[in-house]
């Protein structure tokens, strides 16, 4: 887990796929950071265990509450990249309402996306998407892309397990192809704006390079 930014209030790290935000002594991101800094840290937001990308922790409860309020007010802009099965329309806004976690009640939800590249790996058509969720519902991006008919490669809950097994065997990868690669937090009276971006690494980068070498179109 790599530190990508740090100041007196917070630390931002690049969370690997498969690492929980907290709750596991060995692999939990919060637990690792607390061992490293020898102090308590507070998660500002969350990422699914199998989603890689930017994750931010505060060093004190006051900063956590202040920064966390910008998330609740939907002032924070988060950007994601995903590799999906098939070729979706060039761009779109998915607005299918989603059920709350463990509830029959539904909530409004919106996920905007743009297709960046399409590749053909053997018999498989794969697309790289740029995604900006406008709301933050449970598994929102994953569920919306499934509803659209273009599930994320490697998503064991909402994806296509048969196709995943085939391409994972071919490419020797096993991670879900979803990462949070950009975040913008606006300034407040006590804190400057923060804009962070990271590049794809590891298995995501490997599959992305394979797509780049077999582009159907740009």
C-alpha positions in Angstrom: 0.0 0.0 0.0 1.7 3.2 -1.2 1.3 6.7 0.3 0.5 9.1 -2.5 -0.1 12.3 -0.4 0.2 13.4 3.2 -0.3 16.6 5.2 -1.0 17.4 8.8 -4.7 16.6 8.4 -4.8 13.5 6.2 -3.0 10.8 4.3 -4.0 9.4 0.9 -2.9 5.9 -0.1 -3.3 3.7 -3.2 -5.3 0.7 -1.9 -4.6 -2.6 -3.7 -7.4 -4.8 -4.9 -8.3 -7.3 -2.3 -7.4 -5.2 0.8 -10.3 -4.2 3.1 -10.5 -0.6 4.3 -10.5 -1.9 7.9 -11.4 -4.8 10.0 -8.4 -7.1 9.3 -5.3 -6.9 11.4 -2.9 -8.0 8.7 -4.5 -6.6 5.5 -6.8 -3.8 6.7 -5.7 -0.5 5.3 -6.5 1.4 8.5 -4.7 -1.2 10.6 -1.6 -1.0 8.4 -1.5 2.8 8.6 -2.0 2.9 12.3 1.0 0.5 12.7 3.1 2.6 10.3 2.3 6.0 11.8 1.9 4.8 15.4 -1.3 6.8 15.8 -5.0 6.5 15.1 -6.4 7.2 11.7 -10.0 7.7 10.5 -11.3 6.6 7.1 -13.0 9.4 5.2 -14.7 7.2 2.7 -14.7 3.6 1.6 -13.9 1.5 -1.4 -15.1 -2.1 -1.9 -12.6 -4.7 -0.9 -12.0 -5.7 -4.5 -11.7 -2.2 -5.9 -8.3 -0.6 -6.1 -7.5 3.0 -5.9 -7.3 6.2 -3.9 -8.3 6.0 -0.3 -8.1 8.9 2.2 -7.7 8.8 6.0 -7.7 11.7 8.5 -5.3 11.9 11.4 -8.0 13.3 13.8 -11.7 13.1 14.3 -12.2 16.8 13.7 -10.6 16.6 10.2 -12.5 13.4 9.5 -15.8 15.2 10.2 -14.9 18.3 8.2 -13.7 16.4 5.1 -16.4 13.8 5.5 -19.1 16.5 5.3 -17.9 17.4 1.7 -18.5 13.8 0.7 -22.0 13.8 2.3 -22.8 17.1 0.5 -21.7 15.5 -2.8 -19.1 18.2 -3.4 -16.3 15.6 -3.9 -15.7 14.4 -7.5 -14.4 10.9 -7.8 -13.2 9.3 -11.1 -13.0 5.6 -11.8 -11.7 3.4 -14.5 -13.2 0.1 -15.4 -12.7 -2.7 -17.9 -16.0 -4.2 -19.0 -17.2 -7.0 -21.2 -18.4 -5.9 -24.6 -18.8 -2.5 -26.2 -21.2 -0.1 -24.5 -22.6 3.0 -26.3 -19.9 5.7 -26.5 -21.2 7.5 -23.5 -24.2 7.6 -21.2 -25.7 8.3 -17.9 -27.2 5.3 -16.0 -30.0 6.3 -13.7 -31.5 3.1 -12.6 -32.8 3.3 -9.0 -31.0 0.9 -6.7 -32.2 -1.0 -3.6 -30.5 -0.1 -0.4 -28.2 -2.8 1.0 -30.3 -5.4 2.8 -33.5 -3.5 2.2 -36.4 -3.4 -0.3 -36.3 0.4 -0.3 -34.9 1.9 -3.5 -32.8 5.1 -3.9 -32.1 7.3 -6.8 -28.7 6.7 -8.4 -26.6 8.1 -11.3 -23.5 6.9 -12.9 -22.0 8.8 -15.9 -19.5 7.0 -18.2 -17.5 7.4 -21.4 -15.9 4.7 -23.5 -12.2 5.5 -23.8 -10.9 2.4 -25.8 -12.2 -0.9 -27.2 -9.9 -3.9 -27.7 -10.3 -7.4 -29.1 -8.3 -10.0 -27.1 -8.8 -13.3 -28.9 -12.6 -13.8 -29.1 -13.2 -11.3 -26.3 -14.3 -7.6 -26.8 -13.3 -5.5 -23.9 -13.8 -1.8 -23.3 -12.0 0.7 -21.0 -14.5 3.1 -19.4 -14.1 6.5 -17.6 -16.7 6.6 -14.9 -17.9 9.5 -12.6 -20.6 8.4 -10.1 -22.9 11.3 -9.1 -24.3 9.4 -6.1 -22.7 6.9 -3.8 -25.0 3.9 -3.4 -23.9 0.4 -2.4 -21.9 -1.3 -5.2 -23.4 1.4 -7.5 -20.9 1.3 -10.4 -20.8 -2.5 -10.4 -24.6 -2.8 -10.3 -25.3 -0.1 -12.9 -22.8 -1.6 -15.4 -24.5 -5.0 -14.9 -27.9 -3.4 -15.5 -26.5 -1.8 -18.7 -25.5 -5.3 -19.9 -21.7 -4.7 -19.7 -20.4 -6.1 -16.4 -17.0 -5.4 -15.0 -14.3 -8.0 -15.8 -13.6 -10.0 -12.7 -16.6 -9.0 -10.7 -17.5 -12.2 -8.9 -20.8 -10.8 -7.6 -22.3 -9.0 -10.6 -20.1 -10.2 -13.5 -20.0 -13.0 -16.0 -18.2 -15.8 -14.2 -17.9 -18.0 -17.2 -16.2 -15.3 -19.3 -14.0 -14.2 -16.4 -12.7 -17.7 -15.9 -11.7 -18.0 -19.5 -9.9 -14.7 -19.8 -8.3 -14.9 -16.4 -6.8 -18.3 -17.4 -5.6 -16.8 -20.7 -4.1 -13.6 -19.2 -3.1 -15.0 -15.8 -4.9 -12.3 -13.8 -7.5 -12.6 -11.1 -8.5 -9.1 -9.9 -11.7 -7.1 -10.5 -11.0 -4.5 -13.2 -12.2 -1.4 -11.3 -10.1 1.3 -9.8 -10.6 4.8 -8.3 -7.9 6.8 -10.0 -8.9 10.4 -9.4 -10.4 12.5 -6.6 -11.1 16.2 -6.2 -12.0 17.7 -2.8 -12.9 21.4 -2.9 -11.3 23.9 -0.5 -12.9 25.0 2.8 -12.1 27.9 5.1 -9.5 25.9 6.8 -8.1 23.6 4.0 -6.9 24.0 0.5 -8.4 22.0 -2.4 -7.0 18.6 -3.0 -6.8 17.0 -6.4 -5.1 13.5 -6.7 -4.6 11.2 -9.7 -2.9 7.9 -9.9 -2.0 5.6 -12.8 -3.1 2.0 -13.2 -0.7 -0.6 -11.8 -0.4 -4.3 -11.5 -3.1 -6.5 -13.1 -5.3 -3.6 -14.2 -2.3 -2.1 -16.1 -1.6 -5.5 -17.6 -5.1 -6.0 -19.1 -5.2 -2.3 -20.2 -2.0 -2.8 -22.1 -3.4 -5.9 -23.8 -6.4 -3.8 -24.9 -4.1 -1.0 -26.2 -2.3 -3.6 -28.3 -5.5 -4.8 -29.9 -7.5 -1.6 -30.4 -10.7 -1.9 -32.4 -10.8 1.9 -32.5 -9.6 4.8 -30.4 
